[in-house]
Structures are given as C-alpha cells and as structure tokens.
C-alpha cells in the first residue's frame, strides 16, 4: 500500500482547510461509526438505545459478522432471509457475512435510488474483530471514500472483566489502541479503585481517547456521533489545545531545551501490566524538513504498518505558514494542510503513535533526524 498520502484520505479532510464548516464538508457524505468492544461489554445495549431513541436520525446498522457468533435477533425484529431489514422507526439493520465494502456500496446504491432512507451508518464488529481493516475500508476504496465519511471508532469496555480480557487477548488491546472514544460499562459492579486502575491502564495504552463510564450502555447521542476522530482538522477547530495537551501522561521525560519526548511515568501499579499496545508522543519546537519526514515515515510504515494502530499529529513544517495535519491507520497515511499558525503562536509539532511493540527509540531518533 502506498505510504504517501492517499487521494481518498486527503479528500476526506481537504475541505476543512478551506475554512468551510464541518457541516458543509460532510454534506453529501454519509457519516459512519465503528462500534467495537469485547463480548458482554454492552455493544448491543448501546445499539438498541441508539436505534430506539427519538433523535430523529435514521441509522443503518451493519452487523459485521466474521463467524458463527449470531446477532441478537430481538434487535432485528425477525430472523428473515432478507439481508436488510427496515425497522418501524425508519432505521435499517443488515447482517453481513461477506465483504464490508460490497455492503456499504449496496446500501449507498439503495439510498441513491430511494429504496432505503438513512442518515448515517453504524458498523458493529464482533467481539474478536480488529477494527483496523474495517477502518481502512473507508480510505482504500475510492467509491467508499467518495460516499462515506468515517467519523470515529468507539470501543466499549466491560469494567468487571476488562483487566483479564486485556491480559489474555491481543484483540482487546488492539480495540483500545484504535479507539477515538472509550465507554466503560458495568462500573457499578466493581470497586472505584478498580475502575481507576483500569482507566489508568487504558490511558497508558491510548492517551488520545477520552474515557467515559456509562451505565448499561446509556450514553448521550452527542457522545456517540460526530466525534470527528478521523478528521483532524475538525478536531483542531474544537480542540486548539491538541498541541498543549499532556496526554494524561503526568509529565514528559526527556530534554528540556527545544524538544521533548513524552513518555509515561512509571507508576508502581503499571508493572503488573506491561501491555504490548503502547503509546508515545514526540514533540519538538524545531521545524521538520518535509522531504526527510516523508521518506522516514514512509519507510517506517512499510515495515511496521501492521503494528501501527493509530497515529496522528500536528506538524510544524519548514517553509509552510500552516499547520500540517497528519494521521494514519496501519499502512495508510494521509496528510493535509490545516489552519495557519496564529500570529505569535508557539510553533511546534506533536505526534502521538499507538501501536503494538513499536520500536520507540528508532522512531524517536528517526523523527529527531528529520528536524531542520
């Protein structure tokens, strides 16, 4: 796969840099949300709530089954031969056992012809699925990229069983690494100290994703949709402090002069969980040499792409008066021009990498060498 920005990933956020509002850009594109989480974490409860709540939105739910695990038929009204079931409130449910791309294209085609009416899509993955390939579908295929806008990956975590699941299953750790938003269910079933330890562990794996304890999957719709996890420019409009946020990492170790490398502090209870999914942050006040950075990141992505879950950054590039927004999923990497640096604003770069056993020192030293 190309390491250079793909047309589709750039196209998805290109409108933002022209100063249009997010609503204008998304106009015409169908927002999509990926809902992931281990068995018993409350995905079905959350889906039921989303489908039945009177929010006036028509939602198409795609059950992404990669195996025998069967969907709760009570959501689907009846177990029919028909793949797509129109529900009484105008929502649509369909179960897929084959290619997600085909199903998304079919749904879009039926919507264009007026056979189905829906405003957005929610894809529920099975408990064991890696959200990576699902997310990549929205960028790799031109037809899908021109029809849908991937909004975010939501991960549900069961407070009672999460620690054991995270210890035993890499799929569970990957789902944390991919998340734009983490919902923790069943917190009422465990002690507060356990919830805090779990949140600490999740933060260590993914400092980007806000965490929220939810009661039996009851989440305000505003926390579920339009989070813009994949459109970094929009994220910047909402969160100008991305560059300054401390990522919940306590403090940054490293050099105090003009750049620093964020690292998680060693809290005593971390040693119990040395998870293979980890995050680290690179910051620098010096500008990047664009050609060097592109070559280096391209090479890293070629080698380590499968282990790179999510990576994002706001970059200070030599010769550009605008922030450069960059992000990626596995081997797919895209960048785009963001807003101009404000007069007097401290220019600098911040990159967050989340992945499995990534060569931290190699990445940090390589990025260091790409600075002007």
Number of C-alpha atoms within 10 A of each C-alpha: 12 11 19 16 19 17 15 19 25 19 18 23 25 20 18 23 19 11 11 11 13 17 8 11 15 17 10 12 18 19 20 24 24 23 26 29 28 24 16 16 25 24 27 17 15 21 18 16 17 21 22 13 13 10 9 9 15 18 21 26 25 22 20 22 19 16 9 8 9 11 16 10 10 9 16 18 13 10 13 10 7 9 12 19 20 15 16 9 14 17 21 22 22 18 20 16 13 11 11 19 16 12 19 19 15 12 22 21 14 12 14 11 10 10 10 17 19 18 15 19 25 21 21 24 21 23 21 18 20 20 27 19 13 17 21 17 17 24 26 18 12 15 15 21 20 16 18 22 27 26 23 24 29 28 26 30 33 23 22 21 15 21 18 10 17 23 15 11 12 17 18 25 24 28 28 30 31 29 28 23 23 27 27 25 24 20 19 14 11 12 11 11 9 14 20 12 14 19 18 18 19 25 23 24 26 31 27 26 22 13 20 15 21 20 15 18 22 17 16 12 13 8 12 18 16 15 18 20 20 23 24 24 28 19 15 16 15 11 12 12 11 18 19 10 13 14 23 13 19 12 12 18 13 11 10 9 8 10 17 19 18 23 18 21 13 10 8 7 10 15 9 8 11 12 18 15 25 25 27 24 24 22 24 21 17 19 18 23 16 18 9 16 18 16 13 17 18 19 13 18 22 16 12 17 22 15 18 26 27 27 22 22 23 25 27 26 21 14 10 13 15 19 23 22 24 22 23 23 26 21 23 24 25 23 24 25 22 25 18 13 16 11 7 6 8 11 19 21 22 22 22 20 25 26 28 21 14 19 11 16 9 11 17 16 11 16 19 19 14 19 18 12
